[in-house]
Structures are given as structure tokens and as C-alpha cells.
Amino acid sequence: MSLQLKVFVLPHPLIQHWLTVARDKSTPFPLFRTAIQELSRWLTYEAIRDWLPTQTVEVETPLAFTTGKIIQSQAPLAIVPILRAGLTMVEPCQSLVPAARVYHVGMVRDEATLLPSCYLDRLPSSIGSTTRFLILEPMLATGGTITQVMQMLTERGADPQLIRLVSIICAPPALQKLSSLYPSLQIFAAAIDEVVNDQGFIVPGLGDAGDRAFGT
């Protein structure tokens, strides 16, 4: 059976509320950062809903013994925020999976060519094939950055079927690239906008997420 990229756009009222706050150009940067954090929390919750392996254990309540499920401690999970904007997404994501390791990747895009280059690589040199990865990238526009990060992960041993993306807004060019290269991926997003302009920005989008999150 052939694999097909799956994109989940979540209609929850809280997601729609915070997305609107983030889109509004008059939103001050502290509130914009809060909006991105809230979106990240809800999107991460959905991304891990059916994904984390559990095990059955026995516990004793004040009244009796019973069984329940806990997340398997031996199942490795890692968070990969793509800097700068991905930094705003780390805390809410990590609050849901506090045992996850965090590997930072810094990417910068040449404004003339729109090609990305890596200036910070904190990924491990060798990755176990059972490690699950959550990549945090607010905007999937042209797809250049995310495909480079995916290549870095898979070349070091990561299994694409164990990678999920949490993004605020996606656009067709990025989704088309990911679909052709990594069809087993699952993406959790607040919206898909149809247009990427000549500068590589998603329209209507929300502008430069890094600049707006940090007030720069």
C-alpha cells in the first residue's frame, strides 16, 4: 500500500481564536508570542494523541489495586524546533512531553535566492531508528527549510514514519515537496493558505513569525 502525506487542519474554536490573534498585524509581540504558544500546545496535543506507545501497569489507589496505562519510558521522543521562530513553540510542547529531548536546528534563508542554510546543528550524529521526532516549524511556505531538516534527520538514521510536524500555517509548495519526498509524514496545522508570494511569504499568513514573536 502506497503512503500518502496527511495534513490535519484542526477546527477547534481555541485554535481558530488564537490563529486570528496571530494573524492580526496590530497584535503586540508579547501577545503574538502567547498566541503561537497556545496554538503550539493544542496542535501538539493532537499530534501525540494516538502516537505515544503506552504500557499497562498496576497501581494502588487509597481503596484498591487497579490497572492503568502510562507512556513507555523507554520509547525515545525528541523535539526539534527550527530557529528562530520555532523557539516560541518549545515550552508548550515540552510541557506535554517533559521527558522529550530537545535538539535545536538554526536555519536562515537568503532573501535574494530564498535558499536556506544551516547555522546551528544540535542534532545527534547518529539517531536510533525507534526515536520519534516532533518538528516545530511555524510556517511551511516554500518547503526549502523543512526538507533540508528532514534530510538531516533521515541521513542520520531517523525513520520518516516516526516524524510528525507541528506547524501554524502551511502552503501548497511545501506540502507538495514533502509529499513527494516523505509521503509517510503527518502534519498538524491551524490553517493552509494557498499563496506564497515572490518573497517566499505565505499570504495571507501572519508575516515573519520570528520577528513578530521577539519584537525585532
VOLUMGU-663668 format. One record per residue: x, y, z of N, C-alpha, C in turn; residue in three letters. Coordinates in pm, whole numbers, plus 50000, padded with zeros to 5 digits. Example, Ala and Ser with C-alpha at 12.3 -4.5 7.8 and 13.67 -1.06 7.14 Angstrom:
REM residues 2
((51319; 49431; 50780); (51230; 49550; 50780); (51320; 49670; 50780); 'ALA')
((51285; 49775; 50708); (51367; 49894; 50714); (51290; 50003; 50787); 'SER')
END
This chain:
REM residues 216
((50084; 49881; 50000); (50000; 50000; 50000); (50088; 50125; 50000); 'MET')
((50062; 50217; 49909); (50143; 50338; 49899); (50109; 50434; 50012); 'SER')
((50209; 50508; 50054); (50189; 50606; 50160); (50147; 50739; 50100); 'LEU')
((50077; 50818; 50180); (50032; 50949; 50134); (50043; 51048; 50249); 'GLN')
((50102; 51163; 50220); (50114; 51269; 50319); (49978; 51304; 50377); 'LEU')
((49972; 51317; 50510); (49848; 51354; 50576); (49865; 51489; 50646); 'LYS')
((49772; 51578; 50621); (49773; 51710; 50684); (49642; 51725; 50761); 'VAL')
((49655; 51744; 50891); (49538; 51760; 50976); (49523; 51908; 51012); 'PHE')
((49416; 51970; 50963); (49386; 52110; 50996); (49276; 52107; 51100); 'VAL')
((49307; 52153; 51218); (49220; 52131; 51333); (49121; 52246; 51352); 'LEU')
((48991; 52215; 51361); (48889; 52320; 51365); (48850; 52367; 51505); 'PRO')
((48927; 52329; 51606); (48890; 52364; 51744); (48874; 52515; 51760); 'HIS')
((48770; 52562; 51830); (48747; 52707; 51847); (48866; 52780; 51907); 'PRO')
((48937; 52718; 52001); (49053; 52784; 52060); (49165; 52802; 51958); 'LEU')
((49182; 52703; 51872); (49284; 52715; 51767); (49247; 52828; 51672); 'ILE')
((49121; 52835; 51633); (49078; 52941; 51542); (49091; 53079; 51607); 'GLN')
((49062; 53087; 51735); (49075; 53214; 51807); (49219; 53262; 51806); 'HIS')
((49310; 53175; 51849); (49449; 53218; 51860); (49515; 53239; 51724); 'TRP')
((49466; 53168; 51623); (49516; 53192; 51488); (49478; 53332; 51441); 'LEU')
((49357; 53373; 51468); (49313; 53507; 51430); (49393; 53614; 51503); 'THR')
((49420; 53592; 51631); (49503; 53685; 51708); (49642; 53694; 51645); 'VAL')
((49698; 53580; 51606); (49833; 53579; 51548); (49836; 53646; 51412); 'ALA')
((49730; 53632; 51334); (49728; 53694; 51201); (49720; 53846; 51208); 'ARG')
((49655; 53900; 51307); (49628; 54044; 51316); (49759; 54123; 51330); 'ASP')
((49787; 54210; 51234); (49914; 54283; 51236); (49923; 54380; 51353); 'LYS')
((49809; 54416; 51415); (49811; 54508; 51529); (49838; 54437; 51662); 'SER')
((49847; 54304; 51661); (49875; 54229; 51784); (50016; 54259; 51831); 'THR')
((50033; 54309; 51956); (50169; 54336; 52006); (50248; 54207; 52022); 'PRO')
((50381; 54218; 52015); (50460; 54096; 52008); (50448; 54006; 52132); 'PHE')
((50428; 54057; 52254); (50408; 53962; 52365); (50281; 53878; 52347); 'PRO')
((50174; 53941; 52298); (50051; 53867; 52275); (50064; 53774; 52155); 'LEU')
((50138; 53816; 52053); (50163; 53729; 51938); (50236; 53603; 51984); 'PHE')
((50335; 53621; 52069); (50409; 53505; 52120); (50317; 53412; 52199); 'ARG')
((50229; 53472; 52279); (50131; 53391; 52353); (50042; 53314; 52258); 'THR')
((49999; 53378; 52149); (49913; 53311; 52051); (49985; 53191; 51990); 'ALA')
((50112; 53207; 51953); (50188; 53096; 51895); (50204; 52984; 51997); 'ILE')
((50227; 53020; 52122); (50241; 52918; 52226); (50112; 52841; 52247); 'GLN')
((50001; 52912; 52249); (49872; 52843; 52268); (49841; 52753; 52149); 'GLU')
((49866; 52801; 52029); (49846; 52718; 51910); (49935; 52594; 51915); 'LEU')
((50058; 52612; 51956); (50151; 52500; 51964); (50104; 52396; 52064); 'SER')
((50050; 52441; 52175); (50003; 52348; 52278); (49891; 52258; 52225); 'ARG')
((49791; 52321; 52161); (49677; 52245; 52112); (49715; 52156; 51995); 'TRP')
((49801; 52205; 51907); (49842; 52125; 51793); (49929; 52007; 51837); 'LEU')
((50016; 52028; 51933); (50098; 51919; 51985); (50011; 51814; 52052); 'THR')
((49913; 51859; 52128); (49821; 51765; 52193); (49760; 51670; 52091); 'TYR')
((49716; 51726; 51978); (49657; 51642; 51874); (49761; 51554; 51806); 'GLU')
((49881; 51608; 51789); (49986; 51532; 51719); (50027; 51407; 51795); 'ALA')
((50020; 51410; 51927); (50064; 51295; 52007); (49948; 51210; 52058); 'ILE')
((49825; 51245; 52018); (49707; 51178; 52073); (49715; 51026; 52059); 'ARG')
((49745; 50976; 51940); (49745; 50832; 51915); (49884; 50781; 51881); 'ASP')
((49985; 50851; 51924); (50120; 50830; 51872); (50217; 50774; 51975); 'TRP')
((50198; 50807; 52101); (50294; 50766; 52203); (50261; 50627; 52253); 'LEU')
((50357; 50535; 52251); (50331; 50398; 52299); (50309; 50396; 52451); 'PRO')
((50216; 50314; 52493); (50185; 50303; 52636); (50204; 50161; 52684); 'THR')
((50208; 50145; 52815); (50216; 50013; 52875); (50120; 50008; 52993); 'GLN')
((50070; 49889; 53020); (49976; 49870; 53129); (50052; 49842; 53258); 'THR')
((50014; 49912; 53365); (50077; 49893; 53495); (49969; 49878; 53601); 'VAL')
((50009; 49824; 53712); (49918; 49812; 53827); (49955; 49917; 53930); 'GLU')
((49855; 49986; 53982); (49876; 50086; 54086); (49777; 50061; 54200); 'VAL')
((49810; 50114; 54315); (49721; 50102; 54430); (49661; 50238; 54463); 'GLU')
((49530; 50249; 54452); (49462; 50371; 54493); (49443; 50366; 54645); 'THR')
((49391; 50469; 54709); (49364; 50462; 54852); (49265; 50351; 54890); 'PRO')
((49195; 50295; 54790); (49091; 50196; 54821); (49119; 50057; 54767); 'LEU')
((49193; 50046; 54656); (49211; 49914; 54597); (49322; 49918; 54493); 'ALA')
((49359; 49800; 54445); (49451; 49790; 54332); (49372; 49801; 54202); 'PHE')
((49434; 49862; 54102); (49372; 49872; 53970); (49481; 49880; 53865); 'THR')
((49443; 49872; 53740); (49541; 49885; 53632); (49515; 50013; 53554); 'THR')
((49619; 50061; 53492); (49609; 50181; 53409); (49721; 50181; 53307); 'GLY')
((49726; 50284; 53224); (49827; 50294; 53119); (49917; 50415; 53145); 'LYS')
((50044; 50396; 53120); (50140; 50505; 53125); (50222; 50505; 52997); 'ILE')
((50279; 50618; 52964); (50365; 50627; 52846); (50493; 50549; 52872); 'ILE')
((50532; 50470; 52776); (50652; 50389; 52792); (50775; 50478; 52808); 'GLN')
((50843; 50463; 52918); (50960; 50547; 52946); (51076; 50515; 52854); 'SER')
((51079; 50392; 52802); (51191; 50353; 52716); (51170; 50393; 52571); 'GLN')
((51054; 50451; 52537); (51028; 50493; 52400); (51084; 50634; 52379); 'ALA')
((51194; 50648; 52305); (51259; 50779; 52292); (51176; 50877; 52209); 'PRO')
((51168; 51000; 52257); (51097; 51108; 52188); (51184; 51232; 52190); 'LEU')
((51189; 51301; 52077); (51270; 51422; 52066); (51191; 51533; 52000); 'ALA')
((51218; 51656; 52043); (51157; 51776; 51987); (51265; 51850; 51908); 'ILE')
((51231; 51890; 51786); (51327; 51963; 51702); (51266; 52097; 51663); 'VAL')
((51295; 52204; 51739); (51249; 52337; 51697); (51342; 52396; 51593); 'PRO')
((51284; 52454; 51489); (51364; 52520; 51386); (51372; 52668; 51421); 'ILE')
((51492; 52714; 51454); (51513; 52851; 51498); (51504; 52948; 51380); 'LEU')
((51459; 53075; 51404); (51428; 53130; 51535); (51285; 53101; 51581); 'ARG')
((51195; 53109; 51487); (51053; 53111; 51524); (51011; 52986; 51601); 'ALA')
((51074; 52873; 51572); (51037; 52750; 51642); (51063; 52754; 51791); 'GLY')
((51150; 52847; 51836); (51176; 52859; 51980); (51049; 52889; 52058); 'LEU')
((50959; 52966; 51998); (50837; 53003; 52069); (50746; 52884; 52093); 'THR')
((50768; 52776; 52021); (50681; 52659; 52030); (50732; 52553; 52127); 'MET')
((50855; 52568; 52175); (50917; 52462; 52254); (50849; 52443; 52389); 'VAL')
((50831; 52550; 52465); (50781; 52536; 52601); (50645; 52467; 52609); 'GLU')
((50545; 52509; 52529); (50416; 52438; 52539); (50424; 52293; 52494); 'PRO')
((50508; 52266; 52395); (50526; 52129; 52350); (50593; 52045; 52458); 'CYS')
((50698; 52100; 52517); (50773; 52027; 52619); (50690; 52007; 52745); 'GLN')
((50596; 52097; 52772); (50511; 52081; 52890); (50422; 51957; 52879); 'SER')
((50390; 51917; 52755); (50309; 51797; 52734); (50392; 51670; 52735); 'LEU')
((50517; 51679; 52694); (50607; 51563; 52692); (50739; 51603; 52758); 'VAL')
((50739; 51621; 52890); (50857; 51675; 52959); (50981; 51589; 52950); 'PRO')
((50964; 51460; 52920); (51081; 51372; 52912); (51148; 51377; 52775); 'ALA')
((51090; 51451; 52681); (51147; 51456; 52546); (51276; 51538; 52544); 'ALA')
((51372; 51492; 52469); (51494; 51570; 52448); (51466; 51678; 52343); 'ARG')
((51542; 51786; 52350); (51524; 51897; 52256); (51653; 51917; 52179); 'VAL')
((51643; 51907; 52045); (51758; 51927; 51957); (51731; 52048; 51869); 'TYR')
((51808; 52155; 51887); (51785; 52278; 51814); (51853; 52275; 51677); 'HIS')
((51780; 52327; 51578); (51837; 52345; 51444); (51810; 52490; 51403); 'VAL')
((51916; 52562; 51368); (51902; 52701; 51326); (51915; 52712; 51175); 'GLY')
((51815; 52771; 51113); (51815; 52787; 50967); (51791; 52934; 50934); 'MET')
((51861; 52982; 50831); (51841; 53118; 50783); (51824; 53113; 50632); 'VAL')
((51735; 53197; 50582); (51704; 53197; 50439); (51765; 53319; 50372); 'ARG')
((51836; 53297; 50262); (51889; 53406; 50182); (51774; 53481; 50118); 'ASP')
((51764; 53610; 50145); (51650; 53687; 50097); (51648; 53703; 49946); 'GLU')
((51763; 53687; 49882); (51769; 53702; 49737); (51732; 53572; 49666); 'ALA')
((51792; 53461; 49711); (51769; 53333; 49644); (51657; 53252; 49708); 'THR')
((51620; 53289; 49832); (51520; 53216; 49911); (51568; 53077; 49952); 'LEU')
((51698; 53050; 49935); (51753; 52920; 49972); (51796; 52921; 50118); 'LEU')
((51766; 52814; 50193); (51803; 52810; 50335); (51944; 52759; 50355); 'PRO')
((52005; 52800; 50466); (52133; 52743; 50506); (52129; 52723; 50658); 'SER')
((52204; 52625; 50704); (52203; 52588; 50845); (52318; 52657; 50918); 'CYS')
((52286; 52728; 51028); (52390; 52791; 51107); (52403; 52728; 51246); 'TYR')
((52312; 52637; 51282); (52320; 52569; 51411); (52263; 52429; 51395); 'LEU')
((52343; 52330; 51430); (52302; 52190; 51416); (52331; 52118; 51547); 'ASP')
((52227; 52094; 51626); (52243; 52023; 51752); (52177; 51886; 51748); 'ARG')
((52154; 51836; 51626); (52103; 51701; 51612); (52213; 51602; 51647); 'LEU')
((52178; 51487; 51703); (52281; 51386; 51730); (52340; 51333; 51601); 'PRO')
((52464; 51290; 51607); (52531; 51239; 51487); (52473; 51108; 51439); 'SER')
((52417; 51031; 51533); (52353; 50904; 51499); (52220; 50894; 51572); 'SER')
((52116; 50858; 51500); (51981; 50857; 51557); (51926; 50715; 51552); 'ILE')
((51872; 50672; 51665); (51810; 50540; 51670); (51686; 50533; 51583); 'GLY')
((51665; 50421; 51520); (51554; 50407; 51426); (51419; 50404; 51495); 'SER')
((51416; 50395; 51629); (51289; 50392; 51701); (51254; 50526; 51764); 'THR')
((51340; 50627; 51746); (51315; 50757; 51806); (51205; 50831; 51731); 'THR')
((51108; 50882; 51806); (51003; 50965; 51748); (51045; 51112; 51754); 'ARG')
((51014; 51187; 51648); (51051; 51327; 51641); (50928; 51414; 51617); 'PHE')
((50921; 51523; 51691); (50825; 51629; 51666); (50903; 51750; 51617); 'LEU')
((50883; 51788; 51492); (50949; 51908; 51438); (50856; 52026; 51455); 'ILE')
((50908; 52135; 51510); (50831; 52256; 51533); (50874; 52363; 51435); 'LEU')
((50786; 52398; 51344); (50815; 52500; 51242); (50686; 52577; 51215); 'GLU')
((50678; 52703; 51261); (50551; 52777; 51250); (50497; 52790; 51108); 'PRO')
((50586; 52810; 51010); (50541; 52836; 50874); (50607; 52738; 50777); 'MET')
((50525; 52665; 50701); (50575; 52579; 50593); (50535; 52646; 50463); 'LEU')
((50627; 52722; 50406); (50596; 52804; 50288); (50648; 52740; 50160); 'ALA')
((50774; 52766; 50126); (50831; 52710; 50004); (50876; 52566; 50022); 'THR')
((50902; 52526; 50147); (50944; 52390; 50175); (51094; 52370; 50177); 'GLY')
((51171; 52474; 50149); (51316; 52459; 50146); (51376; 52424; 50281); 'GLY')
((51334; 52495; 50385); (51389; 52471; 50518); (51351; 52334; 50571); 'THR')
((51223; 52302; 50564); (51178; 52176; 50625); (51234; 52055; 50553); 'ILE')
((51249; 52061; 50421); (51306; 51947; 50351); (51454; 51929; 50384); 'THR')
((51524; 52039; 50410); (51664; 52028; 50449); (51675; 51965; 50587); 'GLN')
((51589; 52006; 50680); (51591; 51947; 50814); (51554; 51799; 50808); 'VAL')
((51455; 51766; 50727); (51419; 51625; 50711); (51536; 51544; 50657); 'MET')
((51609; 51600; 50563); (51725; 51531; 50507); (51831; 51509; 50615); 'GLN')
((51852; 51610; 50699); (51950; 51598; 50807); (51911; 51485; 50902); 'MET')
((51782; 51474; 50933); (51736; 51371; 51025); (51748; 51232; 50965); 'LEU')
((51699; 51217; 50842); (51696; 51084; 50782); (51836; 51034; 50748); 'THR')
((51927; 51123; 50710); (52064; 51081; 50681); (52134; 51027; 50805); 'GLU')
((52085; 51066; 50924); (52147; 51020; 51049); (52070; 50903; 51112); 'ARG')
((51972; 50853; 51041); (51906; 50731; 51088); (51762; 50743; 51129); 'GLY')
((51704; 50863; 51126); (51565; 50879; 51167); (51472; 50814; 51065); 'ALA')
((51365; 50753; 51114); (51264; 50691; 51030); (51157; 50795; 50998); 'ASP')
((51134; 50830; 50871); (51033; 50931; 50837); (50894; 50898; 50890); 'PRO')
((50865; 50769; 50906); (50734; 50731; 50957); (50717; 50764; 51105); 'GLN')
((50828; 50795; 51173); (50823; 50831; 51315); (50847; 50980; 51335); 'LEU')
((50824; 51059; 51230); (50840; 51204; 51238); (50706; 51271; 51215); 'ILE')
((50670; 51365; 51301); (50549; 51444; 51281); (50586; 51593; 51289); 'ARG')
((50513; 51674; 51212); (50538; 51817; 51205); (50424; 51892; 51271); 'LEU')
((50461; 51989; 51353); (50364; 52082; 51411); (50391; 52218; 51352); 'VAL')
((50293; 52271; 51280); (50310; 52399; 51210); (50184; 52483; 51229); 'SER')
((50201; 52614; 51228); (50084; 52701; 51242); (50012; 52714; 51108); 'ILE')
((50085; 52751; 51004); (50025; 52768; 50871); (50112; 52698; 50767); 'ILE')
((50047; 52624; 50677); (50115; 52556; 50566); (50071; 52616; 50434); 'CYS')
((50152; 52593; 50332); (50118; 52637; 50197); (50147; 52523; 50098); 'ALA')
((50079; 52521; 49985); (50093; 52410; 49890); (50236; 52380; 49844); 'PRO')
((50323; 52479; 49814); (50457; 52442; 49768); (50532; 52352; 49866); 'PRO')
((50525; 52383; 49995); (50592; 52300; 50095); (50527; 52163; 50105); 'ALA')
((50394; 52159; 50102); (50324; 52032; 50113); (50353; 51942; 49993); 'LEU')
((50364; 52001; 49875); (50393; 51922; 49756); (50533; 51861; 49763); 'GLN')
((50631; 51939; 49809); (50767; 51887; 49824); (50771; 51773; 49925); 'LYS')
((50708; 51794; 50039); (50710; 51692; 50143); (50637; 51567; 50098); 'LEU')
((50529; 51585; 50024); (50452; 51470; 49977); (50534; 51383; 49882); 'SER')
((50614; 51445; 49798); (50694; 51369; 49702); (50816; 51305; 49767); 'SER')
((50871; 51369; 49869); (50993; 51319; 49930); (50968; 51231; 50053); 'LEU')
((50867; 51268; 50133); (50841; 51199; 50260); (50691; 51175; 50276); 'TYR')
((50635; 51086; 50197); (50489; 51068; 50197); (50433; 51010; 50327); 'PRO')
((50518; 50956; 50413); (50467; 50899; 50538); (50448; 51004; 50648); 'SER')
((50485; 51128; 50621); (50474; 51233; 50722); (50329; 51263; 50756); 'LEU')
((50311; 51309; 50882); (50183; 51365; 50924); (50209; 51506; 50976); 'GLN')
((50126; 51599; 50932); (50143; 51740; 50968); (50017; 51787; 51041); 'ILE')
((50036; 51859; 51149); (49925; 51913; 51228); (49936; 52065; 51223); 'PHE')
((49833; 52129; 51169); (49839; 52272; 51143); (49708; 52339; 51178); 'ALA')
((49714; 52472; 51192); (49595; 52551; 51219); (49527; 52596; 51091); 'ALA')
((49604; 52605; 50980); (49545; 52652; 50854); (49636; 52617; 50738); 'ALA')
((49576; 52608; 50619); (49650; 52601; 50493); (49613; 52724; 50412); 'ILE')
((49712; 52808; 50382); (49690; 52925; 50296); (49744; 52891; 50157); 'ASP')
((49675; 52937; 50055); (49702; 52891; 49919); (49818; 52961; 49849); 'GLU')
((49859; 53079; 49896); (49952; 53160; 49819); (50085; 53178; 49891); 'VAL')
((50195; 53165; 49815); (50328; 53206; 49861); (50377; 53312; 49763); 'VAL')
((50412; 53432; 49815); (50448; 53541; 49725); (50593; 53531; 49679); 'ASN')
((50638; 53630; 49601); (50772; 53627; 49543); (50882; 53635; 49648); 'ASP')
((50849; 53684; 49766); (50947; 53692; 49874); (50948; 53566; 49960); 'GLN')
((50866; 53470; 49924); (50861; 53345; 49999); (50774; 53349; 50123); 'GLY')
((50687; 53452; 50134); (50597; 53461; 50248); (50460; 53404; 50214); 'PHE')
((50399; 53337; 50311); (50264; 53286; 50294); (50165; 53401; 50302); 'ILE')
((50066; 53402; 50211); (49963; 53505; 50206); (49826; 53438; 50220); 'VAL')
((49738; 53484; 50313); (49757; 53600; 50400); (49856; 53577; 50513); 'PRO')
((49874; 53452; 50557); (49979; 53422; 50653); (49969; 53501; 50781); 'GLY')
((50087; 53527; 50838); (50093; 53610; 50958); (50224; 53689; 50965); 'LEU')
((50290; 53700; 50850); (50416; 53775; 50846); (50534; 53690; 50888); 'GLY')
((50641; 53754; 50931); (50762; 53686; 50977); (50741; 53645; 51123); 'ASP')
((50719; 53517; 51146); (50684; 53470; 51280); (50796; 53497; 51381); 'ALA')
((50922; 53485; 51337); (51033; 53511; 51428); (51040; 53656; 51469); 'GLY')
((51032; 53747; 51370); (51035; 53889; 51402); (50920; 53929; 51493); 'ASP')
((50802; 53879; 51463); (50685; 53919; 51541); (50686; 53858; 51681); 'ARG')
((50744; 53739; 51697); (50748; 53677; 51830); (50845; 53745; 51922); 'ALA')
((50955; 53797; 51866); (51061; 53853; 51950); (51070; 54005; 51942); 'PHE')
((50980; 54067; 51867); (50977; 54212; 51863); (51094; 54273; 51792); 'GLY')
((51148; 54202; 51689); (51267; 54252; 51619); (51235; 54283; 51474); 'THR')
END
